[in-house]
Amino acid sequence: MEVTLSDTTGIPPGNIRVPHAAFVSVWRLATRKDSEHADRGFSDWYAGAIALTCRWMAAAPLRTSRGGGLVRAPATRRRVLAYEELIEEEFLAAQDLEQRRPDLAARAGWCEGVRATLRWAWRAEGPPPLEQPAPADALDHTSA
């Protein structure tokens, strides 16, 4: 699912604790990776978890060919609009996600992706869950 301008400009300011541009960049990269893998016929649960967690934190609606609506919270799977207190609850629920939700733990990478995204974007701890590739012009060019 594409990350639109309205998705990114509508992010409630208190819902993320990292720079807006960095959050959007990770969200778009995860969405692209998830889509590319799906096009090849397999699930990238890690990238999918990051993309969904970002969409939920951004309070951006789900848009499908059959309609849209609220995105399910990534750990509790509740259909609720994200706001600060609920994001903290989701962060805490994600800590023991494998025990609480074996169905989600069966998706290799899902639990890790949810935790990594919430830890980075909500708690502002640790690195982004996905690293952006270096731009081509930033690569080391040596001259003879």
C-alpha atoms as one frame of an Amber mdcrd trajectory, in Angstrom:
protein
   0.000   0.000   0.000   1.432   3.326  -1.047   2.364   5.934   1.553   0.688
   9.131   0.364   1.329  12.771   1.119  -1.887  12.943   3.131  -0.680   9.938
   5.175   2.562  11.684   6.043   1.249  15.194   6.662  -1.491  13.927   8.953
   0.796  12.247  11.498  -0.211  13.466  14.967   2.850  15.276  16.392   2.846
  13.356  19.684   2.726   9.946  18.015   6.372   9.816  16.961   9.524  10.837
  18.796  11.983  10.751  15.929  12.375  13.284  13.129   9.331  13.297  10.847
  11.426  12.875   7.693  13.264   9.856   9.137   9.985   8.227  10.174   8.453
   8.747   6.725  11.603   7.459   5.035  11.576   4.213   7.058   7.830   3.818
   6.509   8.198   4.199   2.734  11.181   1.831   2.579   9.359  -0.852   4.590
   6.259  -0.479   2.435   8.323  -0.785  -0.741  10.215  -3.874   0.523   6.981
  -5.528   1.649   5.358  -4.866  -1.721   8.381  -6.058  -3.715   8.488  -9.326
  -1.780   4.737  -9.835  -2.164   5.103  -9.306  -5.927   7.652 -12.169  -5.903
   5.210 -14.395  -4.042   6.506 -14.424  -0.490   5.853 -12.535   2.732   8.466
 -10.322   4.344   6.888 -10.267   7.799   9.616  -7.987   9.185   9.097  -5.261
   6.571   5.331  -5.768   6.747   5.372  -5.298  10.522   7.377  -2.089  10.195
   5.072  -0.715   7.487   1.918  -1.556   9.440   3.321  -0.225  12.725   4.255
   3.047  11.022   0.827   3.318   9.375  -0.851   2.678  12.741   1.352   5.207
  14.582   0.674   7.752  11.838  -3.087   7.241  12.325  -3.274   6.779   8.559
  -6.260   4.855   7.201  -6.030   1.516   5.503  -6.991   1.756   1.842  -7.763
  -1.345  -0.181  -9.734  -2.147  -3.299 -12.586  -3.181  -0.983 -12.597   0.030
   1.041 -10.691   1.298   4.017 -10.757   1.908   7.696  -8.666   1.819  10.815
  -5.436  -0.148  10.800  -5.179  -2.833  13.457  -2.645  -2.122  16.193   0.428
  -4.261  15.452   0.669  -6.154  18.777  -2.842  -6.220  20.228  -4.606  -6.235
  16.831  -7.287  -3.868  18.142  -8.898  -1.511  15.639  -8.146   1.739  17.420
  -6.788   5.073  16.314  -3.252   5.531  17.637  -2.602   8.201  20.233   0.153
   8.581  22.804  -1.277   6.454  25.641  -2.264   3.650  23.289   1.143   3.672
  21.613   2.761   3.163  25.020   0.331   0.289  25.727   1.215  -1.224  22.370
   4.928  -0.869  23.106   4.476  -2.739  26.388   2.301  -5.418  24.776   4.952
  -5.981  22.112   7.588  -6.909  24.698   6.131 -10.386  25.273   4.297 -10.709
  22.004   5.434 -14.275  21.307   3.809 -15.503  24.531   0.662 -13.415  24.215
   0.016 -13.943  20.500   1.513 -17.185  19.141  -0.402 -16.557  15.905   1.699
 -13.437  15.304   4.892 -15.133  16.484   4.382 -17.698  13.719   5.042 -14.910
  11.217   8.861 -14.973  11.198  10.085 -11.414  11.765   6.729  -9.885  12.732
   7.361  -9.534  16.472  10.874  -8.207  15.899   9.630  -5.671  13.350   6.908
  -4.369  15.659   9.297  -4.069  18.617  12.073  -2.450  16.580   9.691   0.136
  15.121   8.055   1.050  18.425  11.409   1.139  20.240  12.841   3.490  17.613
   9.856   5.675  16.669   8.085   5.797  20.039  10.827   5.445  22.647  13.500
   7.055  20.431  15.867   4.247  21.407  18.131   2.331  19.099  18.604   2.505
  15.361  15.833   2.673  12.777  14.370  -0.773  12.064  15.560  -0.471   8.448
  18.580   1.430   7.228  18.251   3.578   4.145  20.692   2.714   1.366  23.306
   5.375   0.799  22.492   7.710  -2.107  24.558   7.023  -5.209  26.250  10.428
  -5.001  27.375   9.710  -1.432  29.408   6.661  -2.436  33.170   6.972  -2.244
  34.547   7.945  -5.611  38.260   7.891  -6.022  40.041   9.611  -8.829  43.219
   8.378 -10.511
